[in-house]
Amino acid sequence: MRKRKKKTTSMRKKINSIRRIANPLLTRDKAQSKLLHGLMIEI
């Protein structure tokens, strides 16, 4: 899922850090996965 844009390097780091924090939460709550998707779209 890599799209080549030169501006997304910093955004990728944000998303990766969010995913690392989120992954354990997502396994617990799927409601939070929806919130996270909203966050990823906004960032």
CHARMM-style PDB file with segment names, atoms N, HN, CA, C and O in Angstrom:
ATOM      1  N   MET     1       0.836  -1.211   0.000  1.00  0.00      PROA
ATOM      2  CA  MET     1       0.000   0.000   0.000  1.00  0.00      PROA
ATOM      3  C   MET     1       0.867   1.256   0.000  1.00  0.00      PROA
ATOM      4  O   MET     1       0.626   2.167   0.792  1.00  0.00      PROA
ATOM      5  N   ARG     2       1.852   1.321  -0.856  1.00  0.00      PROA
ATOM      6  HN  ARG     2       2.049   0.582  -1.500  1.00  0.00      PROA
ATOM      7  CA  ARG     2       2.697   2.512  -0.904  1.00  0.00      PROA
ATOM      8  C   ARG     2       2.338   3.359  -2.100  1.00  0.00      PROA
ATOM      9  O   ARG     2       2.435   2.922  -3.247  1.00  0.00      PROA
ATOM     10  N   LYS     3       1.921   4.578  -1.814  1.00  0.00      PROA
ATOM     11  HN  LYS     3       1.842   4.932  -0.882  1.00  0.00      PROA
ATOM     12  CA  LYS     3       1.695   5.536  -2.893  1.00  0.00      PROA
ATOM     13  C   LYS     3       2.867   6.499  -2.894  1.00  0.00      PROA
ATOM     14  O   LYS     3       3.262   7.001  -1.841  1.00  0.00      PROA
ATOM     15  N   ARG     4       3.421   6.759  -4.061  1.00  0.00      PROA
ATOM     16  HN  ARG     4       3.100   6.352  -4.916  1.00  0.00      PROA
ATOM     17  CA  ARG     4       4.624   7.588  -4.123  1.00  0.00      PROA
ATOM     18  C   ARG     4       4.267   9.060  -4.184  1.00  0.00      PROA
ATOM     19  O   ARG     4       3.916   9.604  -5.231  1.00  0.00      PROA
ATOM     20  N   LYS     5       4.372   9.682  -3.020  1.00  0.00      PROA
ATOM     21  HN  LYS     5       4.658   9.241  -2.169  1.00  0.00      PROA
ATOM     22  CA  LYS     5       4.246  11.139  -2.944  1.00  0.00      PROA
ATOM     23  C   LYS     5       5.364  11.627  -2.046  1.00  0.00      PROA
ATOM     24  O   LYS     5       5.658  11.007  -1.024  1.00  0.00      PROA
ATOM     25  N   LYS     6       5.983  12.724  -2.416  1.00  0.00      PROA
ATOM     26  HN  LYS     6       5.744  13.227  -3.246  1.00  0.00      PROA
ATOM     27  CA  LYS     6       7.131  13.194  -1.655  1.00  0.00      PROA
ATOM     28  C   LYS     6       6.719  13.846  -0.340  1.00  0.00      PROA
ATOM     29  O   LYS     6       7.546  13.995   0.560  1.00  0.00      PROA
ATOM     30  N   LYS     7       5.465  14.232  -0.220  1.00  0.00      PROA
ATOM     31  HN  LYS     7       4.794  14.111  -0.951  1.00  0.00      PROA
ATOM     32  CA  LYS     7       5.022  14.915   0.994  1.00  0.00      PROA
ATOM     33  C   LYS     7       4.617  13.936   2.094  1.00  0.00      PROA
ATOM     34  O   LYS     7       4.471  14.333   3.250  1.00  0.00      PROA
ATOM     35  N   THR     8       4.436  12.666   1.748  1.00  0.00      PROA
ATOM     36  HN  THR     8       4.555  12.344   0.808  1.00  0.00      PROA
ATOM     37  CA  THR     8       3.847  11.737   2.711  1.00  0.00      PROA
ATOM     38  C   THR     8       4.856  11.118   3.667  1.00  0.00      PROA
ATOM     39  O   THR     8       4.476  10.302   4.507  1.00  0.00      PROA
ATOM     40  N   THR     9       6.129  11.482   3.566  1.00  0.00      PROA
ATOM     41  HN  THR     9       6.438  12.145   2.884  1.00  0.00      PROA
ATOM     42  CA  THR     9       7.109  10.828   4.428  1.00  0.00      PROA
ATOM     43  C   THR     9       6.822  11.112   5.902  1.00  0.00      PROA
ATOM     44  O   THR     9       6.860  10.195   6.723  1.00  0.00      PROA
ATOM     45  N   SER    10       6.538  12.357   6.245  1.00  0.00      PROA
ATOM     46  HN  SER    10       6.507  13.102   5.578  1.00  0.00      PROA
ATOM     47  CA  SER    10       6.247  12.690   7.638  1.00  0.00      PROA
ATOM     48  C   SER    10       4.883  12.142   8.045  1.00  0.00      PROA
ATOM     49  O   SER    10       4.691  11.731   9.190  1.00  0.00      PROA
ATOM     50  N   MET    11       3.951  12.138   7.122  1.00  0.00      PROA
ATOM     51  HN  MET    11       4.106  12.473   6.192  1.00  0.00      PROA
ATOM     52  CA  MET    11       2.622  11.618   7.432  1.00  0.00      PROA
ATOM     53  C   MET    11       2.692  10.117   7.694  1.00  0.00      PROA
ATOM     54  O   MET    11       1.976   9.599   8.551  1.00  0.00      PROA
ATOM     55  N   ARG    12       3.552   9.422   6.959  1.00  0.00      PROA
ATOM     56  HN  ARG    12       4.134   9.843   6.263  1.00  0.00      PROA
ATOM     57  CA  ARG    12       3.694   7.982   7.179  1.00  0.00      PROA
ATOM     58  C   ARG    12       4.173   7.702   8.584  1.00  0.00      PROA
ATOM     59  O   ARG    12       3.706   6.763   9.229  1.00  0.00      PROA
ATOM     60  N   LYS    13       5.101   8.510   9.063  1.00  0.00      PROA
ATOM     61  HN  LYS    13       5.479   9.273   8.540  1.00  0.00      PROA
ATOM     62  CA  LYS    13       5.612   8.309  10.417  1.00  0.00      PROA
ATOM     63  C   LYS    13       4.500   8.500  11.436  1.00  0.00      PROA
ATOM     64  O   LYS    13       4.407   7.745  12.404  1.00  0.00      PROA
ATOM     65  N   LYS    14       3.656   9.504  11.224  1.00  0.00      PROA
ATOM     66  HN  LYS    14       3.731  10.117  10.437  1.00  0.00      PROA
ATOM     67  CA  LYS    14       2.528   9.723  12.130  1.00  0.00      PROA
ATOM     68  C   LYS    14       1.596   8.530  12.116  1.00  0.00      PROA
ATOM     69  O   LYS    14       1.184   8.036  13.166  1.00  0.00      PROA
ATOM     70  N   ILE    15       1.265   8.067  10.912  1.00  0.00      PROA
ATOM     71  HN  ILE    15       1.600   8.468  10.059  1.00  0.00      PROA
ATOM     72  CA  ILE    15       0.332   6.945  10.795  1.00  0.00      PROA
ATOM     73  C   ILE    15       0.937   5.696  11.415  1.00  0.00      PROA
ATOM     74  O   ILE    15       0.245   4.945  12.102  1.00  0.00      PROA
ATOM     75  N   ASN    16       2.219   5.470  11.178  1.00  0.00      PROA
ATOM     76  HN  ASN    16       2.781   6.080  10.619  1.00  0.00      PROA
ATOM     77  CA  ASN    16       2.862   4.288  11.745  1.00  0.00      PROA
ATOM     78  C   ASN    16       2.852   4.331  13.262  1.00  0.00      PROA
ATOM     79  O   ASN    16       2.589   3.318  13.911  1.00  0.00      PROA
ATOM     80  N   SER    17       3.135   5.492  13.833  1.00  0.00      PROA
ATOM     81  HN  SER    17       3.348   6.315  13.307  1.00  0.00      PROA
ATOM     82  CA  SER    17       3.135   5.609  15.287  1.00  0.00      PROA
ATOM     83  C   SER    17       1.727   5.399  15.834  1.00  0.00      PROA
ATOM     84  O   SER    17       1.543   4.767  16.874  1.00  0.00      PROA
ATOM     85  N   ILE    18       0.732   5.938  15.121  1.00  0.00      PROA
ATOM     86  HN  ILE    18       0.882   6.452  14.277  1.00  0.00      PROA
ATOM     87  CA  ILE    18      -0.653   5.744  15.545  1.00  0.00      PROA
ATOM     88  C   ILE    18      -1.010   4.268  15.475  1.00  0.00      PROA
ATOM     89  O   ILE    18      -1.656   3.737  16.379  1.00  0.00      PROA
ATOM     90  N   ARG    19      -0.592   3.606  14.401  1.00  0.00      PROA
ATOM     91  HN  ARG    19      -0.067   4.037  13.667  1.00  0.00      PROA
ATOM     92  CA  ARG    19      -0.930   2.188  14.250  1.00  0.00      PROA
ATOM     93  C   ARG    19      -0.285   1.353  15.341  1.00  0.00      PROA
ATOM     94  O   ARG    19      -0.900   0.418  15.855  1.00  0.00      PROA
ATOM     95  N   ARG    20       0.947   1.681  15.698  1.00  0.00      PROA
ATOM     96  HN  ARG    20       1.447   2.440  15.281  1.00  0.00      PROA
ATOM     97  CA  ARG    20       1.628   0.923  16.758  1.00  0.00      PROA
ATOM     98  C   ARG    20       0.855   1.032  18.058  1.00  0.00      PROA
ATOM     99  O   ARG    20       0.664   0.040  18.762  1.00  0.00      PROA
ATOM    100  N   ILE    21       0.410   2.242  18.376  1.00  0.00      PROA
ATOM    101  HN  ILE    21       0.565   3.048  17.804  1.00  0.00      PROA
ATOM    102  CA  ILE    21      -0.364   2.448  19.599  1.00  0.00      PROA
ATOM    103  C   ILE    21      -1.727   1.784  19.465  1.00  0.00      PROA
ATOM    104  O   ILE    21      -2.281   1.260  20.432  1.00  0.00      PROA
ATOM    105  N   ALA    22      -2.257   1.820  18.239  1.00  0.00      PROA
ATOM    106  HN  ALA    22      -1.807   2.246  17.454  1.00  0.00      PROA
ATOM    107  CA  ALA    22      -3.633   1.387  18.027  1.00  0.00      PROA
ATOM    108  C   ALA    22      -3.779  -0.124  17.977  1.00  0.00      PROA
ATOM    109  O   ALA    22      -4.772  -0.658  18.471  1.00  0.00      PROA
ATOM    110  N   ASN    23      -2.822  -0.822  17.397  1.00  0.00      PROA
ATOM    111  HN  ASN    23      -2.015  -0.388  16.995  1.00  0.00      PROA
ATOM    112  CA  ASN    23      -2.989  -2.247  17.155  1.00  0.00      PROA
ATOM    113  C   ASN    23      -3.463  -3.033  18.379  1.00  0.00      PROA
ATOM    114  O   ASN    23      -4.411  -3.808  18.252  1.00  0.00      PROA
ATOM    115  N   PRO    24      -2.859  -2.875  19.547  1.00  0.00      PROA
ATOM    116  CA  PRO    24      -3.377  -3.592  20.717  1.00  0.00      PROA
ATOM    117  C   PRO    24      -4.790  -3.153  21.075  1.00  0.00      PROA
ATOM    118  O   PRO    24      -5.598  -3.957  21.540  1.00  0.00      PROA
ATOM    119  N   LEU    25      -5.088  -1.869  20.855  1.00  0.00      PROA
ATOM    120  HN  LEU    25      -4.433  -1.216  20.477  1.00  0.00      PROA
ATOM    121  CA  LEU    25      -6.438  -1.386  21.147  1.00  0.00      PROA
ATOM    122  C   LEU    25      -7.451  -1.946  20.156  1.00  0.00      PROA
ATOM    123  O   LEU    25      -8.582  -2.266  20.524  1.00  0.00      PROA
ATOM    124  N   LEU    26      -7.038  -2.063  18.896  1.00  0.00      PROA
ATOM    125  HN  LEU    26      -6.120  -1.804  18.597  1.00  0.00      PROA
ATOM    126  CA  LEU    26      -7.963  -2.536  17.866  1.00  0.00      PROA
ATOM    127  C   LEU    26      -8.382  -3.968  18.137  1.00  0.00      PROA
ATOM    128  O   LEU    26      -9.530  -4.339  17.893  1.00  0.00      PROA
ATOM    129  N   THR    27      -7.463  -4.769  18.637  1.00  0.00      PROA
ATOM    130  HN  THR    27      -6.531  -4.467  18.835  1.00  0.00      PROA
ATOM    131  CA  THR    27      -7.809  -6.159  18.911  1.00  0.00      PROA
ATOM    132  C   THR    27      -8.862  -6.216  20.013  1.00  0.00      PROA
ATOM    133  O   THR    27      -9.699  -7.118  20.037  1.00  0.00      PROA
ATOM    134  N   ARG    28      -8.814  -5.249  20.922  1.00  0.00      PROA
ATOM    135  HN  ARG    28      -8.134  -4.517  20.903  1.00  0.00      PROA
ATOM    136  CA  ARG    28      -9.815  -5.210  21.997  1.00  0.00      PROA
ATOM    137  C   ARG    28     -11.129  -4.615  21.502  1.00  0.00      PROA
ATOM    138  O   ARG    28     -12.186  -5.236  21.619  1.00  0.00      PROA
ATOM    139  N   ASP    29     -11.052  -3.407  20.948  1.00  0.00      PROA
ATOM    140  HN  ASP    29     -10.193  -2.903  20.853  1.00  0.00      PROA
ATOM    141  CA  ASP    29     -12.277  -2.682  20.595  1.00  0.00      PROA
ATOM    142  C   ASP    29     -12.318  -2.391  19.112  1.00  0.00      PROA
ATOM    143  O   ASP    29     -11.392  -1.803  18.552  1.00  0.00      PROA
ATOM    144  N   LYS    30     -13.409  -2.811  18.478  1.00  0.00      PROA
ATOM    145  HN  LYS    30     -14.161  -3.288  18.933  1.00  0.00      PROA
ATOM    146  CA  LYS    30     -13.555  -2.471  17.064  1.00  0.00      PROA
ATOM    147  C   LYS    30     -14.182  -1.092  16.901  1.00  0.00      PROA
ATOM    148  O   LYS    30     -14.112  -0.497  15.825  1.00  0.00      PROA
ATOM    149  N   ALA    31     -14.789  -0.588  17.958  1.00  0.00      PROA
ATOM    150  HN  ALA    31     -14.846  -1.071  18.832  1.00  0.00      PROA
ATOM    151  CA  ALA    31     -15.317   0.776  17.910  1.00  0.00      PROA
ATOM    152  C   ALA    31     -14.154   1.755  17.770  1.00  0.00      PROA
ATOM    153  O   ALA    31     -14.256   2.762  17.069  1.00  0.00      PROA
ATOM    154  N   GLN    32     -13.057   1.449  18.441  1.00  0.00      PROA
ATOM    155  HN  GLN    32     -12.973   0.632  19.010  1.00  0.00      PROA
ATOM    156  CA  GLN    32     -11.893   2.332  18.358  1.00  0.00      PROA
ATOM    157  C   GLN    32     -11.249   2.263  16.988  1.00  0.00      PROA
ATOM    158  O   GLN    32     -10.624   3.225  16.541  1.00  0.00      PROA
ATOM    159  N   SER    33     -11.400   1.112  16.312  1.00  0.00      PROA
ATOM    160  HN  SER    33     -11.908   0.331  16.675  1.00  0.00      PROA
ATOM    161  CA  SER    33     -10.829   1.013  14.965  1.00  0.00      PROA
ATOM    162  C   SER    33     -11.520   2.007  14.041  1.00  0.00      PROA
ATOM    163  O   SER    33     -10.890   2.590  13.159  1.00  0.00      PROA
ATOM    164  N   LYS    34     -12.830   2.197  14.249  1.00  0.00      PROA
ATOM    165  HN  LYS    34     -13.342   1.723  14.966  1.00  0.00      PROA
ATOM    166  CA  LYS    34     -13.552   3.179  13.434  1.00  0.00      PROA
ATOM    167  C   LYS    34     -13.048   4.586  13.741  1.00  0.00      PROA
ATOM    168  O   LYS    34     -12.872   5.398  12.833  1.00  0.00      PROA
ATOM    169  N   LEU    35     -12.820   4.870  15.006  1.00  0.00      PROA
ATOM    170  HN  LEU    35     -12.963   4.210  15.744  1.00  0.00      PROA
ATOM    171  CA  LEU    35     -12.275   6.172  15.385  1.00  0.00      PROA
ATOM    172  C   LEU    35     -10.909   6.381  14.745  1.00  0.00      PROA
ATOM    173  O   LEU    35     -10.598   7.467  14.254  1.00  0.00      PROA
ATOM    174  N   LEU    36     -10.107   5.336  14.757  1.00  0.00      PROA
ATOM    175  HN  LEU    36     -10.360   4.454  15.156  1.00  0.00      PROA
ATOM    176  CA  LEU    36      -8.765   5.442  14.192  1.00  0.00      PROA
ATOM    177  C   LEU    36      -8.810   5.711  12.710  1.00  0.00      PROA
ATOM    178  O   LEU    36      -8.040   6.517  12.190  1.00  0.00      PROA
ATOM    179  N   HSD    37      -9.725   5.026  12.023  1.00  0.00      PROA
ATOM    180  HN  HSD    37     -10.351   4.371  12.446  1.00  0.00      PROA
ATOM    181  CA  HSD    37      -9.858   5.275  10.589  1.00  0.00      PROA
ATOM    182  C   HSD    37     -10.196   6.739  10.348  1.00  0.00      PROA
ATOM    183  O   HSD    37      -9.669   7.353   9.420  1.00  0.00      PROA
ATOM    184  N   GLY    38     -11.065   7.298  11.172  1.00  0.00      PROA
ATOM    185  HN  GLY    38     -11.492   6.799  11.925  1.00  0.00      PROA
ATOM    186  CA  GLY    38     -11.390   8.712  11.051  1.00  0.00      PROA
ATOM    187  C   GLY    38     -10.152   9.571  11.260  1.00  0.00      PROA
ATOM    188  O   GLY    38      -9.934  10.549  10.545  1.00  0.00      PROA
ATOM    189  N   LEU    39      -9.336   9.195  12.254  1.00  0.00      PROA
ATOM    190  HN  LEU    39      -9.513   8.400  12.835  1.00  0.00      PROA
ATOM    191  CA  LEU    39      -8.104   9.943  12.513  1.00  0.00      PROA
ATOM    192  C   LEU    39      -7.160   9.869  11.329  1.00  0.00      PROA
ATOM    193  O   LEU    39      -6.595  10.882  10.916  1.00  0.00      PROA
ATOM    194  N   MET    40      -6.983   8.673  10.780  1.00  0.00      PROA
ATOM    195  HN  MET    40      -7.442   7.850  11.115  1.00  0.00      PROA
ATOM    196  CA  MET    40      -6.046   8.512   9.673  1.00  0.00      PROA
ATOM    197  C   MET    40      -6.471   9.336   8.472  1.00  0.00      PROA
ATOM    198  O   MET    40      -5.631   9.889   7.763  1.00  0.00      PROA
ATOM    199  N   ILE    41      -7.774   9.419   8.243  1.00  0.00      PROA
ATOM    200  HN  ILE    41      -8.457   8.970   8.819  1.00  0.00      PROA
ATOM    201  CA  ILE    41      -8.261  10.195   7.105  1.00  0.00      PROA
ATOM    202  C   ILE    41      -7.999  11.687   7.343  1.00  0.00      PROA
ATOM    203  O   ILE    41      -7.649  12.419   6.417  1.00  0.00      PROA
ATOM    204  N   GLU    42      -8.171  12.127   8.595  1.00  0.00      PROA
ATOM    205  HN  GLU    42      -8.455  11.533   9.347  1.00  0.00      PROA
ATOM    206  CA  GLU    42      -7.994  13.552   8.884  1.00  0.00      PROA
ATOM    207  C   GLU    42      -6.529  13.968   8.821  1.00  0.00      PROA
ATOM    208  O   GLU    42      -6.215  15.068   8.366  1.00  0.00      PROA
ATOM    209  N   ILE    43      -5.638  13.100   9.274  1.00  0.00      PROA
ATOM    210  HN  ILE    43      -5.893  12.207   9.644  1.00  0.00      PROA
ATOM    211  CA  ILE    43      -4.208  13.467   9.332  1.00  0.00      PROA
ATOM    212  C   ILE    43      -3.623  13.525   7.929  1.00  0.00      PROA
ATOM    213  OT1 ILE    43      -2.437  13.815   7.765  1.00  0.00      PROA
TER     214      ILE     43
END
